[in-house]
């Protein structure tokens, strides 16, 4: 029978899968001899059994009895003992940090008898009754699913009657009255009395924590952070220590470095005479952690020693929760701290310089998603603009520049964001129920809370811009407005701008500019002038490039994009979409091609297009001189170059006999070319086989542009890609024609420009017959956008709006297969095609050119499969470069040395 319960002295930090992050780290701190209140952890295996079967696993209760008895012996008192009660906290703790997304219940074990024992032992009746009302309030909301506002409203009523806005001004009699009122709420809302049996309280709290794994906000957070749905949460049962015993007690959160910037120093928040939930909730504004030196120097000095111990032990920035009970410091939690993207790069290089980690580990500590965040625009230094007015300054909790309409509820944020509006969620403070609004919003602004409040921690984890603790703002959520200094009122729908790097809040839309990291990639900002952040990015990127096995190319269709891609580090073009060259004024030439009544008319249209195509390719070859350029011959159905069938039909019908003859001719062509499912119709290689001269014109333009570039002293390296091949015979027919044209241009110009001819693998049949196709192809490029559509049977334009959100809710997708490659389905086809292609043609070049080429997880998959390159949009090239290096490092660490 598996072991379901571990004392804190039985585990270690490497057991996160079993004990969750919180339990594993409590065990690690216990092993280090740090002051951790005794307790035990119920494993994630027990949670998974409970969620899967609806019952606790056999033997769990006996193990809990045994470990609770041991805890009672250690503490010298029993759970809920009337004269001197042992009280415990029941807290969640998944493998991956999910701040505030699951449940916690404090002060378990209090009842009408033990509250008097707690009062006697503490010598503080007010503290005892405050602790009891907290238990009923948290238990009622968490375990009994009672609306938390009912309890909050009751507290507000008592404070109003007392004439105060602060909990600390309430008396023992006030809390005793609140206990009675809270019991009444429980009875009224559940039809039962608040449970007074201490063990029943604990058992119900454990089940509530298990159930909270599937709470809507937890599901949403996991989806946002791509956390697997089947991990489950552990439950930590820990003897209570109290920060609300008076002004010599308190609770706080500390970071060993600034989680917003990465700067070394003493960062965190402290709140006297409070319990831990008060700090995270942001209900009372905290003081900076440095103030603790003045309040309690002995505890402050001890805390600094522990912070140094933990950072050196974990070799990373640590996030620490602590409580001081009458001058005694207790550690309640530690974990590797969530941080902003800028902090991640800075901290990785700082730890490298301190010899705590090596350069490979520094690259592991950052991600492509974080690099992408650093490339987002920021507010211009001159924040002036039409109607822009600075309102106030709060705490710079999570950096970035966010502009949007002010909204005051999560529901409204989701609603407007769904309509395509950019919004800023404005709250007094956020709580876990606001997660959906935080995800939907461009940024978060709160008037309360500090850098360790719920809003700050969650926003940093999501890479969302956040300003907290803007105390000068009077936020009225119910009225949907806030008032700033000077009487400026901002209503819902007014545009505001928040700067998460400085904490500044503006009315109006502040202009933005390129970030320093983008200017560095563009070559506009040197490493020396870019400061610590740019230096850190450069350092990591250079190492990633050195380690990468995958090359990174660009999807670029014009010389400007090609040049920018090269500045960003592209090693060629993996996809040049020639159909993009037929738009604008050239659309008329395509119309002439389609409407041509005979071969002569068709050839005239092709002859007019050819010099324009040649000019396009010449510019791209110049921008990518010396690097491969993969050019996809025209792919989409020709009707896409004609007017919309409905609009044109209406126009002709309304004109009647006076309709323009050309419109009638166009309408006839549109009807002739109309297809019920053009995605699977006359497109790609089929166009080249059905419309004589179309592909030949493009190949000739490529060859002549390459010859011209070569004569000018350049080094063009064209690769001609035939799209939508499903059978080798299709490729052979086009390849034969293309080779003939290449030879003809070589003979006419006297310039030999070797050009590879390959195909795009974007149909399941092509992947499954890749061994045959490789006989005629010198390279494969996996078009994973269409391959995903044809594998799943999806039309992307239709299904994303129709049912993808429901599929994500049901867990059918962990993430959209158009964002991250579906490894089990589409990925399996890619793997088959790569293996069979290499078997048939050992030297065949393999790449990927769908949008997945810039997705971090997909880049890692491409490395595992052994592709030669990934190709993505110019802006994503640095992301792909970083992830290519990280993939190589991770593969080298794997027991087999990686799959390549």
ZAMARGU-4260 file (C-alpha; in steps of 0.2 Angstrom, whole numbers, plus 5000, padded with zeros to 4 digits):
<rodrens>
0) 5000/5000/5000 | 5007/5017/4995 | 5012/5029/5009 | 5000/5044/5008 | 5007/5055/5023
5) 5024/5062/5026 | 5031/5072/5041 | 5040/5087/5037 | 5056/5079/5042 | 5053/5064/5030
10) 5054/5074/5014 | 5065/5085/5003 | 5064/5098/4989 | 5066/5085/4976 | 5049/5077/4980
15) 5038/5090/4973 | 5029/5078/4962 | 5023/5069/4978 | 5023/5082/4991 | 5019/5097/4981
20) 5030/5113/4980 | 5025/5119/4998 | 5027/5102/5006 | 5044/5098/4998 | 5051/5115/5003
25) 5044/5114/5021 | 5053/5097/5022 | 5069/5105/5015 | 5069/5119/5027 | 5066/5107/5041
30) 5081/5097/5035 | 5091/5113/5035 | 5087/5116/5053 | 5077/5132/5050 | 5063/5136/5062
35) 5048/5128/5054 | 5032/5124/5064 | 5030/5105/5065 | 5017/5097/5053 | 5014/5084/5040
40) 5009/5083/5021 | 4996/5072/5013 | 5002/5068/4995 | 4996/5072/4978 | 4993/5053/4976
45) 4979/5054/4989 | 4972/5069/4980 | 4972/5061/4963 | 4963/5046/4970 | 4950/5057/4979
50) 4947/5066/4963 | 4946/5051/4952 | 4935/5040/4964 | 4926/5053/4975 | 4932/5044/4991
55) 4948/5045/5001 | 4960/5031/4997 | 4960/5016/5009 | 4972/5018/5023 | 4973/5037/5022
60) 4963/5041/5038 | 4974/5029/5048 | 4990/5037/5042 | 4983/5054/5046 | 4978/5048/5064
65) 4996/5042/5066 | 5004/5058/5061 | 4992/5069/5070 | 4995/5059/5086 | 5014/5061/5083
70) 5011/5080/5080 | 5001/5081/5096 | 5015/5072/5106 | 5028/5084/5099 | 5018/5100/5103
75) 5012/5093/5120 | 4994/5096/5117 | 4979/5089/5107 | 4970/5096/5092 | 4956/5107/5099
80) 4961/5103/5117 | 4949/5114/5128 | 4962/5121/5140 | 4977/5123/5128 | 4972/5119/5110
85) 4983/5113/5096 | 4978/5123/5081 | 4983/5119/5063 | 4982/5127/5046 | 4976/5116/5031
90) 4985/5123/5015 | 4986/5117/4997 | 5002/5115/4988 | 5004/5109/4970 | 5020/5104/4961
95) 5019/5121/4952 | 5016/5137/4962 | 4998/5143/4959 | 4997/5158/4970 | 4979/5160/4978
100) 4971/5148/4966 | 4967/5134/4979 | 4962/5134/4997 | 4968/5138/5014 | 4960/5136/5031
105) 4969/5143/5047 | 4965/5141/5065 | 4957/5123/5063 | 4953/5116/5080 | 4945/5131/5088
110) 4927/5130/5095 | 4916/5137/5108 | 4927/5128/5122 | 4944/5129/5115 | 4943/5148/5111
115) 4943/5151/5130 | 4958/5140/5132 | 4967/5150/5118 | 4963/5166/5127 | 4970/5159/5144
120) 4986/5153/5136 | 4989/5168/5126 | 4983/5180/5139 | 4974/5189/5125 | 4955/5187/5124
125) 4954/5198/5108 | 4967/5188/5099 | 4957/5172/5103 | 4940/5178/5097 | 4948/5186/5081
130) 4956/5169/5077 | 4939/5160/5080 | 4930/5172/5068 | 4944/5170/5055 | 4942/5151/5056
135) 4923/5152/5053 | 4925/5165/5039 | 4938/5155/5030 | 4929/5138/5033 | 4913/5145/5028
140) 4919/5152/5011 | 4931/5138/5007 | 4923/5122/5014 | 4905/5127/5014 | 4905/5137/4998
145) 4896/5152/5006 | 4898/5169/4998 | 4913/5178/5006 | 4905/5195/5004 | 4893/5190/5017
150) 4907/5189/5030 | 4916/5204/5024 | 4900/5214/5025 | 4897/5209/5043 | 4915/5215/5047
155) 4912/5231/5038 | 4896/5234/5048 | 4905/5231/5065 | 4919/5243/5059 | 4907/5256/5054
160) 4898/5255/5071 | 4915/5257/5080 | 4919/5272/5069 | 4935/5264/5061 | 4941/5258/5045
165) 4954/5246/5053 | 4952/5229/5060 | 4965/5232/5073 | 4953/5244/5081 | 4940/5231/5085
170) 4939/5224/5102 | 4936/5206/5109 | 4918/5210/5112 | 4917/5215/5093 | 4925/5199/5088
175) 4914/5189/5100 | 4899/5197/5092 | 4906/5193/5074 | 4908/5175/5079 | 4889/5174/5083
180) 4885/5183/5067 | 4896/5172/5057 | 4888/5156/5065 | 4871/5163/5060 | 4877/5165/5042
185) 4883/5147/5041 | 4866/5141/5049 | 4856/5151/5037 | 4866/5147/5021 | 4869/5128/5024
190) 4855/5123/5035 | 4868/5116/5048 | 4878/5123/5063 | 4896/5127/5061 | 4906/5110/5065
195) 4914/5111/5082 | 4922/5094/5082 | 4941/5098/5078 | 4944/5082/5068 | 4929/5085/5058
200) 4935/5103/5054 | 4952/5096/5048 | 4945/5082/5038 | 4932/5093/5029 | 4946/5106/5026
205) 4957/5093/5018 | 4943/5088/5006 | 4940/5106/5002 | 4958/5108/4997 | 4957/5093/4986
210) 4941/5099/4978 | 4949/5116/4975 | 4961/5108/4962 | 4946/5108/4950 | 4939/5126/4955
215) 4936/5137/4940 | 4950/5149/4944 | 4962/5135/4947 | 4958/5127/4930 | 4960/5144/4922
220) 4976/5147/4930 | 4983/5130/4924 | 4977/5133/4907 | 4986/5150/4907 | 5002/5143/4914
225) 5001/5127/4904 | 5001/5116/4920 | 4996/5098/4917 | 4978/5095/4923 | 4982/5078/4931
230) 4995/5083/4944 | 4983/5086/4959 | 4988/5095/4975 | 4996/5090/4991 | 4988/5096/5008
235) 5000/5103/5021 | 4994/5102/5039 | 5005/5113/5050 | 5004/5118/5068 | 4998/5136/5069
240) 5010/5151/5074 | 5001/5167/5076 | 5006/5184/5069 | 4991/5192/5077 | 4995/5191/5095
245) 5000/5210/5096 | 5012/5222/5090 | 5027/5211/5094 | 5020/5199/5081 | 5017/5200/5063
250) 5018/5192/5046 | 5027/5195/5030 | 5033/5190/5013 | 5052/5192/5008 | 5061/5190/4992
255) 5080/5187/4992 | 5081/5199/4976 | 5068/5211/4969 | 5056/5200/4959 | 5052/5215/4948
260) 5069/5221/4942 | 5081/5207/4949 | 5091/5220/4959 | 5100/5213/4974 | 5094/5219/4991
265) 5080/5217/5004 | 5063/5216/4997 | 5046/5212/5004 | 5032/5217/5015 | 5028/5216/5033
270) 5012/5218/5043 | 5011/5219/5062 | 4998/5210/5072 | 4991/5201/5056 | 4990/5183/5049
275) 4998/5179/5032 | 4982/5180/5022 | 4981/5199/5027 | 4997/5202/5017 | 4993/5193/5001
280) 4975/5199/5001 | 4982/5217/5001 | 4967/5222/5013 | 4979/5232/5024 | 4994/5241/5016
285) 5010/5234/5022 | 5026/5242/5027 | 5043/5238/5017 | 5052/5224/5025 | 5067/5235/5029
290) 5055/5243/5042 | 5056/5227/5052 | 5074/5231/5057 | 5067/5246/5067 | 5052/5236/5074
295) 5061/5220/5079 | 5080/5220/5075 | 5083/5202/5082 | 5070/5194/5070 | 5076/5205/5056
300) 5094/5200/5057 | 5089/5181/5059 | 5078/5183/5044 | 5092/5190/5033 | 5103/5175/5038
305) 5089/5163/5033 | 5087/5172/5017 | 5105/5171/5013 | 5105/5152/5018 | 5090/5148/5007
310) 5097/5158/4991 | 5113/5149/4992 | 5105/5132/4995 | 5092/5134/4981 | 5105/5143/4970
315) 5091/5155/4965 | 5080/5169/4971 | 5068/5163/4984 | 5051/5169/4989 | 5048/5167/5008
320) 5033/5168/5019 | 5036/5170/5038 | 5027/5174/5054 | 5034/5182/5070 | 5025/5176/5086
325) 5030/5187/5101 | 5047/5190/5094 | 5050/5172/5088 | 5053/5170/5069 | 5045/5155/5060
330) 5047/5150/5042 | 5030/5145/5034 | 5035/5143/5016 | 5049/5145/5003 | 5049/5143/4984
335) 5059/5148/4970 | 5051/5165/4967 | 5041/5171/4952 | 5049/5185/4944 | 5047/5197/4929
340) 5056/5194/4912 | 5069/5207/4916 | 5072/5200/4933 | 5074/5183/4926 | 5088/5188/4914
345) 5097/5199/4927 | 5096/5186/4941 | 5102/5172/4930 | 5118/5182/4925 | 5120/5188/4943
350) 5120/5170/4950 | 5132/5165/4936 | 5144/5179/4941 | 5143/5173/4959 | 5148/5155/4953
355) 5131/5148/4960 | 5127/5142/4943 | 5135/5139/4926 | 5131/5147/4909 | 5121/5132/4904
360) 5110/5134/4919 | 5109/5153/4916 | 5101/5149/4899 | 5089/5136/4908 | 5083/5149/4920
365) 5076/5160/4906 | 5063/5157/4893 | 5058/5162/4876 | 5041/5169/4882 | 5051/5180/4894
370) 5062/5186/4880 | 5046/5190/4870 | 5040/5200/4885 | 5056/5211/4885 | 5053/5215/4866
375) 5036/5222/4869 | 5035/5241/4867 | 5036/5253/4882 | 5030/5270/4886 | 5040/5284/4878
380) 5051/5294/4890 | 5041/5309/4886 | 5024/5303/4891 | 5015/5318/4884 | 5002/5316/4871
385) 4984/5322/4867 | 4974/5322/4882 | 4987/5313/4893 | 4988/5318/4911 | 4998/5310/4925
390) 4986/5305/4939 | 4996/5296/4952 | 5011/5284/4956 | 5009/5267/4964 | 5021/5253/4966
395) 5029/5246/4951 | 5023/5228/4954 | 5025/5220/4936 | 5034/5230/4922 | 5027/5234/4905
400) 5016/5247/4896 | 4998/5244/4896 | 4984/5255/4888 | 4965/5252/4889 | 4948/5256/4894
405) 4946/5256/4913 | 4934/5242/4920 | 4930/5238/4938 | 4925/5220/4937 | 4932/5204/4930
410) 4916/5200/4922 | 4916/5217/4912 | 4935/5214/4908 | 4931/5197/4900 | 4916/5204/4891
415) 4925/5219/4883 | 4941/5209/4879 | 4930/5197/4870 | 4923/5211/4859 | 4941/5215/4855
420) 4943/5230/4867 | 4959/5233/4877 | 4955/5235/4895 | 4964/5239/4912 | 4956/5230/4927
425) 4955/5242/4941 | 4951/5236/4959 | 4954/5241/4977 | 4963/5224/4978 | 4962/5208/4968
430) 4958/5191/4975 | 4959/5174/4966 | 4941/5176/4959 | 4948/5190/4948 | 4959/5178/4938
435) 4948/5178/4923 | 4948/5197/4922 | 4967/5198/4925 | 4970/5186/4910 | 4958/5196/4899
440) 4965/5213/4904 | 4981/5221/4897 | 4986/5227/4914 | 4980/5228/4932 | 4979/5243/4944
445) 4975/5242/4962 | 4974/5255/4976 | 4979/5244/4989 | 4992/5230/4992 | 5011/5229/4989
450) 5023/5220/4979 | 5018/5204/4987 | 5000/5206/4986 | 4989/5194/4975 | 4988/5206/4961
455) 5007/5208/4960 | 5012/5190/4962 | 4999/5184/4949 | 5003/5198/4937 | 5022/5194/4938
460) 5019/5176/4935 | 5008/5180/4919 | 5020/5193/4912 | 5005/5206/4915 | 5008/5224/4918
465) 5003/5229/4936 | 5003/5244/4947 | 4998/5241/4965 | 4995/5251/4980 | 4991/5267/4971
470) 4984/5274/4988 | 4979/5291/4981 | 4965/5283/4971 | 4948/5281/4978 | 4941/5266/4969
475) 4922/5264/4969 | 4919/5247/4961 | 4900/5247/4963 | 4899/5264/4954 | 4912/5259/4941
480) 4924/5274/4944 | 4939/5280/4953 | 4944/5297/4959 | 4962/5303/4958 | 4970/5318/4967
485) 4963/5335/4961 | 4946/5328/4960 | 4949/5320/4943 | 4936/5306/4940 | 4939/5291/4929
490) 4923/5282/4923 | 4922/5265/4916 | 4927/5266/4898 | 4939/5280/4900 | 4956/5276/4893
495) 4970/5275/4905 | 4989/5270/4904 | 4999/5261/4917 | 5018/5259/4918 | 5022/5244/4928
500) 5041/5249/4927 | 5039/5266/4936 | 5022/5264/4944 | 5015/5279/4935 | 4996/5280/4931
505) 4990/5291/4917 | 4973/5297/4910 | 4973/5295/4891 | 4984/5285/4879 | 5003/5287/4882
510) 5014/5285/4866 | 5025/5269/4866 | 5042/5266/4859 | 5053/5251/4855 | 5060/5242/4870
515) 5079/5243/4873 | 5080/5224/4869 | 5072/5227/4852 | 5084/5241/4849 | 5098/5229/4853
520) 5092/5216/4841 | 5090/5230/4828 | 5108/5235/4830 | 5103/5252/4836 | 5109/5250/4854
525) 5126/5243/4858 | 5128/5231/4873 | 5139/5244/4882 | 5125/5257/4881 | 5111/5245/4884
530) 5113/5243/4903 | 5112/5228/4914 | 5097/5221/4905 | 5103/5221/4888 | 5120/5215/4894
535) 5111/5200/4902 | 5101/5196/4886 | 5116/5197/4875 | 5126/5186/4886 | 5112/5172/4887
540) 5109/5174/4868 | 5127/5171/4863 | 5128/5156/4873 | 5111/5149/4866 | 5117/5152/4849
545) 5133/5143/4853 | 5124/5128/4860 | 5110/5127/4847 | 5109/5112/4834 | 5094/5120/4826
550) 5096/5134/4814 | 5083/5148/4814 | 5076/5155/4798 | 5063/5168/4795 | 5046/5169/4787
555) 5048/5184/4776 | 5040/5190/4759 | 5049/5206/4755 | 5066/5214/4757 | 5062/5224/4772
560) 5056/5209/4782 | 5071/5199/4776 | 5083/5213/4781 | 5075/5214/4798 | 5075/5196/4801
565) 5094/5195/4797 | 5097/5209/4810 | 5087/5198/4822 | 5099/5184/4819 | 5090/5174/4805
570) 5101/5161/4796 | 5090/5162/4780 | 5072/5162/4775 | 5062/5146/4778 | 5046/5153/4770
575) 5044/5166/4757 | 5025/5166/4752 | 5024/5172/4734 | 5006/5174/4734 | 5009/5190/4745
580) 5018/5197/4730 | 5002/5197/4720 | 4992/5209/4731 | 4989/5228/4729 | 4991/5235/4711
585) 4996/5218/4705 | 4979/5210/4708 | 4973/5216/4691 | 4987/5206/4683 | 4981/5190/4692
590) 4963/5194/4687 | 4969/5195/4669 | 4977/5178/4671 | 4961/5171/4678 | 4950/5179/4664
595) 4961/5175/4650 | 4951/5167/4636 | 4965/5158/4627 | 4983/5153/4629 | 4989/5170/4622
600) 4980/5180/4635 | 4986/5169/4649 | 5004/5170/4643 | 5003/5189/4641 | 4997/5190/4660
605) 5011/5179/4665 | 5024/5189/4655 | 5018/5205/4664 | 5020/5197/4681 | 5037/5189/4678
610) 5048/5205/4679 | 5039/5210/4695 | 5042/5193/4703 | 5060/5194/4697 | 5062/5211/4706
615) 5054/5204/4722 | 5066/5190/4722 | 5081/5201/4718 | 5078/5212/4733 | 5076/5197/4745
620) 5092/5188/4738 | 5102/5204/4742 | 5095/5205/4759 | 5099/5187/4763 | 5115/5186/4753
625) 5125/5170/4757 | 5110/5162/4766 | 5097/5150/4760 | 5080/5157/4754 | 5066/5145/4753
630) 5053/5151/4741 | 5035/5143/4741 | 5027/5144/4724 | 5009/5151/4724 | 4998/5141/4736
635) 4981/5148/4739 | 4966/5146/4727 | 4965/5159/4713 | 4947/5165/4719 | 4956/5173/4734
640) 4962/5186/4721 | 4945/5190/4715 | 4931/5200/4723 | 4919/5192/4736 | 4906/5182/4727
645) 4892/5189/4738 | 4897/5207/4736 | 4900/5205/4717 | 4883/5196/4715 | 4874/5210/4724
650) 4883/5223/4714 | 4878/5215/4697 | 4861/5212/4702 | 4857/5229/4708 | 4865/5237/4692
655) 4854/5225/4681 | 4856/5229/4662 | 4868/5243/4666 | 4880/5232/4675 | 4898/5234/4670
660) 4903/5220/4657 | 4919/5218/4667 | 4910/5215/4683 | 4899/5202/4674 | 4915/5193/4667
665) 4922/5193/4685 | 4906/5186/4692 | 4906/5172/4679 | 4925/5168/4684 | 4921/5169/4702
670) 4906/5156/4700 | 4918/5145/4689 | 4931/5145/4702 | 4920/5144/4717 | 4923/5129/4729
675) 4913/5123/4743 | 4929/5119/4753 | 4943/5129/4745 | 4956/5124/4758 | 4955/5106/4750
680) 4952/5112/4732 | 4962/5119/4718 | 4977/5126/4726 | 4996/5122/4729 | 5004/5110/4717
685) 4987/5107/4709 | 4987/5125/4702 | 5004/5122/4694 | 4998/5106/4686 | 4981/5114/4680
690) 4986/5131/4674 | 5000/5130/4661 | 5015/5142/4664 | 5010/5148/4681 | 5024/5139/4691
695) 5036/5140/4676 | 5035/5159/4677 | 5039/5159/4695 | 5054/5147/4693 | 5060/5158/4679
700) 5059/5174/4689 | 5068/5165/4704 | 5082/5159/4692 | 5085/5175/4683 | 5085/5185/4699
705) 5098/5173/4706 | 5109/5174/4691 | 5108/5193/4691 | 5113/5194/4710 | 5127/5182/4706
710) 5134/5192/4692 | 5133/5207/4704 | 5145/5198/4715 | 5132/5191/4727 | 5129/5173/4734
715) 5111/5169/4731 | 5105/5152/4738 | 5087/5149/4732 | 5077/5134/4737 | 5061/5131/4727
720) 5047/5124/4737 | 5032/5115/4729 | 5016/5117/4741 | 5003/5104/4745 | 5010/5089/4738
725) 5001/5073/4742 | 5009/5061/4730 | 5027/5059/4723 | 5020/5060/4705 | 5014/5078/4708
730) 5031/5083/4714 | 5040/5074/4700 | 5030/5083/4686 | 5033/5100/4693 | 5051/5096/4697
735) 5055/5090/4680 | 5048/5107/4673 | 5057/5117/4685 | 5074/5108/4682 | 5071/5112/4663
740) 5069/5130/4666 | 5084/5131/4678 | 5095/5123/4665 | 5088/5135/4651 | 5092/5151/4662
745) 5109/5144/4665 | 5113/5141/4647 | 5106/5158/4642 | 5115/5168/4656 | 5130/5158/4658
750) 5127/5158/4677 | 5125/5142/4687 | 5115/5145/4702 | 5112/5129/4711 | 5094/5128/4717
755) 5087/5115/4728 | 5069/5109/4724 | 5059/5102/4738 | 5041/5101/4745 | 5030/5107/4759
760) 5024/5093/4770 | 5006/5098/4775 | 4995/5083/4771 | 4994/5067/4781 | 4997/5057/4766
765) 5013/5066/4762 | 5019/5063/4779 | 5015/5044/4778 | 5023/5042/4761 | 5038/5053/4764
770) 5050/5040/4759 | 5043/5040/4742 | 5042/5059/4741 | 5060/5060/4747 | 5066/5052/4731
775) 5061/5068/4722 | 5063/5081/4735 | 5080/5088/4741 | 5071/5096/4757 | 5055/5095/4767
780) 5048/5109/4775 | 5033/5105/4787 | 5019/5117/4785 | 5012/5113/4802 | 4997/5126/4800
785) 4989/5116/4786 | 4996/5099/4793 | 4986/5103/4809 | 4970/5107/4800 | 4971/5092/4789
790) 4976/5080/4803 | 4962/5086/4815 | 4949/5089/4801 | 4948/5107/4807 | 4945/5123/4797
795) 4955/5135/4808 | 4945/5150/4803 | 4929/5142/4808 | 4933/5131/4824 | 4943/5143/4834
800) 4928/5154/4837 | 4915/5140/4837 | 4921/5128/4850 | 4940/5129/4855 | 4936/5138/4871
805) 4924/5123/4876 | 4938/5110/4871 | 4950/5120/4882 | 4938/5120/4897 | 4935/5101/4895
810) 4954/5097/4894 | 4953/5090/4877 | 4966/5103/4873 | 4979/5109/4885 | 4983/5123/4873
815) 4977/5126/4856 | 4985/5115/4843 | 4988/5130/4832 | 4998/5138/4846 | 5009/5123/4851
820) 5012/5108/4840 | 5001/5093/4844 | 5015/5081/4848 | 5004/5065/4849 | 4995/5068/4832
825) 5003/5081/4821 | 5020/5078/4829 | 5019/5059/4826 | 5017/5063/4807 | 5032/5075/4808
830) 5042/5061/4816 | 5037/5048/4804 | 5041/5059/4789 | 5058/5064/4796 | 5063/5046/4799
835) 5057/5040/4782 | 5063/5055/4772 | 5081/5053/4780 | 5080/5034/4777 | 5077/5037/4758
840) 5088/5052/4756 | 5101/5053/4770 | 5106/5071/4766 | 5089/5078/4765 | 5086/5095/4774
845) 5072/5096/4786 | 5063/5111/4793 | 5047/5118/4799 | 5039/5134/4793 | 5022/5135/4801
850) 5018/5147/4816 | 5024/5134/4827 | 5042/5138/4822 | 5042/5152/4835 | 5033/5143/4849
855) 5045/5138/4863 | 5038/5120/4866 | 5037/5117/4847 | 5055/5122/4845 | 5060/5109/4858
860) 5050/5096/4849 | 5059/5100/4832 | 5076/5098/4841 | 5070/5081/4848 | 5065/5075/4831
865) 5081/5081/4823 | 5075/5094/4811 | 5088/5106/4804 | 5079/5122/4806 | 5064/5131/4812
870) 5056/5146/4803 | 5046/5160/4811 | 5041/5178/4809 | 5055/5190/4811 | 5049/5196/4828
875) 5050/5179/4835 | 5067/5175/4829 | 5076/5179/4845 | 5063/5168/4854 | 5067/5153/4843
880) 5086/5156/4844 | 5085/5156/4863 | 5074/5140/4864 | 5085/5131/4851 | 5099/5133/4863
885) 5089/5129/4878 | 5083/5113/4869 | 5101/5107/4865 | 5106/5110/4883 | 5091/5101/4890
890) 5094/5086/4878 | 5112/5085/4883 | 5106/5083/4901 | 5094/5069/4897 | 5100/5052/4902
895) 5101/5047/4883 | 5109/5063/4878 | 5094/5069/4869 | 5085/5062/4854 | 5095/5070/4840
</rodrens>
